[in-house]
């Protein structure tokens, strides 16, 4: 909390603030309670501002989300304090929008069957390491064949997760990691020059268009 002398000095210098308090938040009641708290705790400050950002992480496009209640809550907040309200709709925009498509390069056995794919969690899906999560895979189910899916870098922790398949995996099998759009493209890195995946867009017509390819030159240009 800002002490009063500091607050008096800071307020004339700003015309807006951000409250960044959501992460994968698909619970409207939770969001509503947080807005009520912000209104009570910072109301005297909000009345002197032009705009307020409520940050990102709001999954308001999730099926069944009460969008009308959500809009009313935002409108009431905006009108009460006479502020322009901004959101970062990244969560709602990218969820279930992107796949990381790769293929099996090799299959080895070390206590468990391990499929090595032409990708890397360290290089291509670094956010999963940050959050200690496994990659999502819609094609995996409750099949009898269990595989650890590992990346092709030299790092021991380069593992996407463990999944079950209805048939044995073979070299060349296409593997698709779903819901890969969150921070994949902005946090990927050139670990040991590991090649970046091309970026492709599937048009409404069904046509797949490659919009960007990466080469060794891109790796060199990124070095200091």
RAKA-V134838 format. One record per pair of residues at least 12 apart in sequence whose ideal C-beta (glycine too) atoms are under 10 Angstrom apart, sorted by the first residue. I is the first residue (numbers start at 0). J is the second residue. D is the distance in whole Angstrom. If there is no record, write none. Layout:
BEGIN
i->[I;I]
j->[J;J]
d->[D;D]
END
This chain:
BEGIN
i->[0;0;1;1;6;6;9;10;10;10;10;11;13;13;13;13;14;14;14;14;14;15;15;15;15;15;15;15;15;15;16;16;16;16;16;16;16;16;16;17;17;17;17;17;17;17;17;18;18;18;18;18;18;18;18;18;18;19;19;19;19;19;19;20;20;20;20;20;20;20;21;21;21;21;21;21;21;21;21;21;22;22;22;22;22;22;22;23;23;23;23;23;23;23;23;24;24;24;24;24;24;24;24;25;25;25;25;25;25;25;25;25;25;25;25;26;26;26;26;27;27;27;27;27;27;27;27;27;27;28;28;30;30;30;30;30;30;30;30;30;31;31;31;31;31;33;34;34;34;34;34;35;35;37;37;37;37;38;38;38;38;41;42;42;43;44;45;45;45;45;45;46;46;46;46;47;47;47;48;48;48;48;49;49;49;50;50;50;50;50;51;51;51;51;51;51;51;52;52;52;52;52;52;53;53;53;53;53;53;54;54;54;54;55;55;55;55;55;55;55;56;56;56;56;56;56;57;57;57;57;57;57;57;58;58;58;58;59;59;59;59;59;60;60;60;60;60;60;61;61;61;61;64;72;73;89;89;89;89;90;92;93;93;93;93;93;93;93;94;94;94;95;95;95;95;95;95;96;96;96;96;96;97;97;97;97;97;97;97;97;97;97;97;98;98;98;98;98;98;98;98;98;98;98;98;98;99;99;99;99;99;99;99;99;99;99;99;99;99;99;99;99;99;99;99;100;100;100;100;100;100;100;100;100;100;101;101;101;101;101;101;101;101;101;101;101;101;101;101;101;102;102;102;102;102;102;102;102;102;102;103;103;103;103;103;103;103;103;103;103;103;103;104;104;104;104;104;104;105;105;105;105;106;106;106;106;106;106;107;107;109;109;110;111;111;111;111;112;112;112;112;112;112;112;113;113;113;113;113;113;113;114;114;114;114;114;114;114;114;114;114;114;114;114;115;115;115;115;115;115;115;116;116;116;116;116;116;116;116;116;116;117;117;117;117;117;117;118;118;118;118;118;118;118;118;118;118;118;118;118;118;119;119;119;119;119;119;119;119;119;119;119;119;119;119;119;119;120;120;120;120;120;120;120;120;120;120;120;120;120;121;121;121;121;121;121;121;121;121;121;121;121;122;122;122;122;122;122;122;122;122;122;122;122;122;122;122;122;123;123;123;123;123;123;123;123;123;123;123;123;123;123;123;124;124;124;124;124;124;124;124;124;125;125;125;125;125;125;125;126;126;126;126;126;126;126;127;127;127;127;127;127;127;127;127;128;128;128;128;128;129;129;130;130;132;133;133;133;133;133;133;133;134;134;134;134;134;134;134;134;134;134;134;134;135;135;135;135;135;135;135;135;136;136;136;136;136;136;136;136;136;136;136;137;137;137;137;138;138;138;138;138;138;138;138;139;139;139;139;139;139;139;139;139;139;140;140;140;140;141;141;141;142;142;142;142;142;142;143;143;143;143;143;144;144;144;144;144;144;144;145;145;145;145;146;146;146;146;146;146;146;146;147;147;147;147;148;148;148;148;148;148;149;150;150;151;151;152;152;152;153;153;153;154;154;157;157;159;159;160;162;162;179;183;184;184;184;187;188;189;189;189;189;189;189;189;189;191;192;192;192;192;192;192;193;194;194;194;194;194;194;195;195;195;195;195;195;196;196;196;197;197;197;197;197;198;198;198;198;199;199]
j->[40;41;41;44;43;44;44;43;44;47;48;47;44;47;48;49;47;48;49;50;82;45;48;49;50;51;52;82;83;85;37;41;44;45;48;50;51;52;82;50;51;52;53;54;55;85;87;33;34;36;37;41;45;51;52;53;54;52;53;54;55;56;87;33;34;36;37;53;54;56;33;53;54;55;56;57;58;86;87;90;54;55;56;57;58;90;130;56;57;58;61;90;94;130;181;54;55;56;57;58;59;61;90;56;57;58;59;60;61;62;63;64;90;91;94;57;58;61;64;57;59;61;63;64;65;66;68;69;72;65;68;53;56;57;58;59;68;69;72;73;65;68;69;71;72;53;53;72;73;75;76;72;76;51;53;76;80;75;76;79;80;80;79;80;80;80;76;79;80;81;82;79;80;81;82;80;81;82;80;81;82;83;81;82;83;77;82;83;84;85;76;77;80;82;83;84;85;82;83;84;85;86;87;73;76;84;85;86;87;85;86;87;89;86;87;88;89;90;91;92;86;87;88;89;90;91;69;86;87;88;89;90;91;88;90;91;94;73;86;88;90;91;88;90;91;92;94;95;90;91;94;95;91;84;86;180;181;182;185;181;180;178;179;180;181;182;183;184;178;180;181;135;137;177;178;179;180;177;178;179;180;181;176;177;178;179;180;181;183;184;198;199;200;135;136;137;174;175;176;177;178;179;180;183;199;201;116;118;120;123;124;134;135;136;159;174;175;176;177;178;179;180;183;187;196;117;118;173;174;175;176;179;196;197;199;116;117;118;119;123;148;150;151;159;172;173;174;175;176;196;114;116;117;118;170;171;172;173;174;175;115;116;117;146;148;168;169;170;171;172;173;174;116;117;118;151;170;171;117;149;151;170;146;167;168;169;170;172;147;149;147;149;147;145;146;147;161;144;145;146;147;161;167;168;146;147;148;149;158;161;168;146;147;148;149;159;162;164;167;168;169;170;172;174;147;148;149;150;151;157;170;148;149;150;151;159;168;172;173;174;176;150;151;174;193;194;196;134;148;149;150;151;152;157;159;174;176;193;194;195;196;149;150;151;152;153;154;157;159;187;188;190;191;193;194;195;196;133;134;148;149;150;152;154;156;157;158;159;160;176;150;152;153;154;156;157;158;187;188;190;191;193;150;151;152;154;157;186;187;188;189;190;191;192;193;194;195;196;150;152;159;176;179;183;184;186;187;188;190;193;194;195;196;150;159;176;179;181;182;183;186;187;182;183;185;186;187;188;190;179;181;182;183;185;186;187;158;159;160;176;179;181;182;183;186;154;156;157;158;186;182;186;181;182;160;148;158;159;160;161;162;176;148;158;159;160;162;174;175;176;177;178;179;183;159;160;162;175;176;177;178;179;148;159;160;162;163;164;174;175;176;177;178;175;176;177;178;162;164;165;173;174;175;176;177;160;161;162;163;164;165;174;175;176;177;162;163;164;165;163;164;165;162;163;164;165;166;167;163;164;165;166;167;162;163;164;165;166;167;168;161;162;163;164;160;161;162;163;164;167;168;174;159;160;161;162;160;161;162;168;174;176;161;190;193;193;194;190;191;193;190;191;193;190;191;190;193;174;176;176;174;176;196;196;196;198;211;213;221;213;215;217;218;219;220;221;222;218;215;217;218;219;221;222;218;212;213;214;215;217;218;211;212;213;214;217;218;211;212;213;209;210;211;212;213;210;211;212;213;211;212]
d->[9;10;10;9;9;7;10;10;7;6;9;9;10;9;7;9;9;6;4;7;10;10;5;6;4;6;7;8;8;8;10;8;7;8;6;8;6;7;9;9;8;4;8;6;10;8;9;8;9;10;6;8;10;7;7;6;6;8;8;4;7;8;9;6;10;9;8;8;6;8;8;8;6;7;4;5;9;10;9;8;9;8;4;10;10;8;9;6;9;6;10;7;9;10;9;10;9;5;6;6;9;10;8;10;8;4;8;9;5;10;9;6;9;10;9;10;9;10;9;9;8;10;10;7;5;9;6;6;8;9;9;9;10;7;10;9;10;7;7;10;10;8;8;10;6;9;8;6;8;9;6;9;9;8;8;8;10;9;7;7;8;9;8;7;10;9;9;8;4;9;6;9;5;7;8;9;10;10;7;9;6;9;9;6;6;10;6;4;7;6;8;8;7;5;8;6;7;10;9;8;4;7;7;8;8;7;7;6;8;9;7;6;10;7;3;7;5;6;9;10;10;8;10;8;5;9;8;6;8;7;9;6;7;10;5;6;6;10;9;8;8;5;8;8;4;8;7;9;9;8;8;10;9;10;8;9;8;9;10;8;8;8;9;4;6;9;9;10;6;7;8;9;9;7;5;10;8;10;8;9;5;9;9;8;7;5;3;8;7;8;9;10;10;10;10;9;10;5;6;6;8;6;9;10;10;9;9;6;10;6;6;8;10;10;9;9;7;4;8;10;4;9;7;10;7;10;9;7;8;5;8;9;8;9;8;5;5;4;9;8;9;9;9;9;10;8;5;8;8;7;10;7;5;9;8;6;6;5;6;10;7;6;8;9;9;6;7;5;6;5;8;6;6;5;9;6;7;9;10;10;8;6;8;9;6;8;7;9;10;9;9;10;9;7;8;5;7;8;7;5;7;10;9;8;7;5;8;5;9;9;10;5;7;5;7;9;9;9;10;5;9;9;8;8;10;8;5;8;6;9;9;6;7;7;7;7;10;9;10;5;9;9;6;9;10;9;9;9;9;10;6;7;9;9;8;8;8;9;9;10;7;9;4;6;5;10;8;6;9;9;10;7;9;5;9;10;10;9;7;9;8;5;8;9;8;5;7;5;9;9;6;5;10;5;8;5;10;9;8;5;9;8;7;9;7;9;8;10;6;6;7;4;8;9;4;9;7;9;8;10;10;9;8;7;9;9;5;9;9;8;10;7;6;9;7;7;6;9;8;6;8;8;7;8;10;5;6;7;9;9;6;4;7;9;6;9;10;8;8;9;9;9;9;9;10;10;7;9;10;10;8;8;10;9;8;9;8;7;3;7;8;10;8;9;4;5;9;10;10;4;8;9;7;10;10;9;10;10;6;5;5;8;8;8;7;5;10;9;7;7;6;6;10;7;9;5;9;8;8;9;9;8;6;10;8;9;9;4;6;6;9;9;10;10;10;8;6;8;7;6;10;9;9;4;5;4;7;10;7;8;8;9;9;9;7;5;7;7;5;7;7;7;5;8;10;7;6;8;7;9;6;10;8;8;5;8;6;7;6;9;7;8;10;9;8;7;10;6;6;6;9;7;10;8;9;9;10;8;6;9;9;10;10;9;9;7;10;10;9;9;10;8;5;9;10;6;8;9;7;10;5;9;10;9;9;10;7;8;8;9;8;9;9;4;9;7;8;10;9;8;5;8;6;5;7;5;4;8;9;8;9]
END
